[in-house]
Amino acid sequence: MNPPVAHAELIATFKRAAADAAHKFGLIKAAANKGPKAIEAATETAAKAAKRRDSFAKKLGDLGVELKY
């Protein structure tokens, strides 16, 4: 079953947000060599990206689109 076209844009936005969140969590490891302030900044950025991802996932869930991430 294909989601309605109106949902396709939201699904694409969710996928970009999920990829962004995964990338930001990867940056935490890279920041480990730069010290605690860099780690803290990377962690905060990753948390914000995850929150955006979860927000889009909730919107899609409310529309009846089931996601696995």
C-alpha positions in Angstrom: 0.0 0.0 0.0 1.4 3.3 -1.0 1.0 6.3 1.3 -0.9 9.2 0.0 1.1 11.8 -1.9 0.5 14.3 0.9 2.4 11.9 3.2 5.3 11.4 0.8 6.8 14.8 1.6 6.6 14.2 5.3 8.1 10.8 4.9 11.0 12.3 3.0 11.5 14.9 5.7 11.5 12.2 8.3 14.1 10.2 6.4 16.4 13.3 6.1 15.9 14.0 9.9 16.7 10.4 10.7 19.9 10.5 8.6 20.9 13.8 10.2 20.4 12.4 13.7 22.5 9.4 12.9 25.2 11.7 11.5 25.2 13.9 14.6 25.5 11.0 16.9 28.5 9.9 14.9 30.1 13.3 15.4 30.1 12.7 19.2 32.8 10.1 18.6 34.8 12.5 16.5 34.5 15.2 19.2 35.9 12.8 21.9 39.4 13.8 20.9 38.7 17.5 21.2 37.7 17.6 24.8 34.7 17.8 27.1 33.2 21.1 25.7 33.2 19.7 22.1 31.6 16.5 23.4 28.9 18.5 25.2 28.2 20.6 22.1 28.0 17.5 19.9 25.7 15.7 22.4 23.3 18.7 22.5 23.2 18.9 18.7 22.6 15.2 18.4 19.8 15.4 21.0 18.1 18.2 19.1 18.3 16.2 15.8 16.8 13.1 17.5 14.0 15.2 18.9 13.3 16.5 15.4 13.3 13.0 14.0 11.0 11.8 16.8 8.6 14.7 16.1 8.3 13.8 12.4 7.8 10.1 13.4 5.0 11.1 15.7 3.3 13.2 13.0 3.5 10.3 10.6 2.2 7.9 13.3 -0.7 10.2 13.8 -1.4 9.9 10.1 -1.3 6.1 10.3 2.1 5.6 8.7 4.1 3.0 10.5 7.9 3.5 10.6 10.8 1.4 11.6 14.0 3.2 12.6 
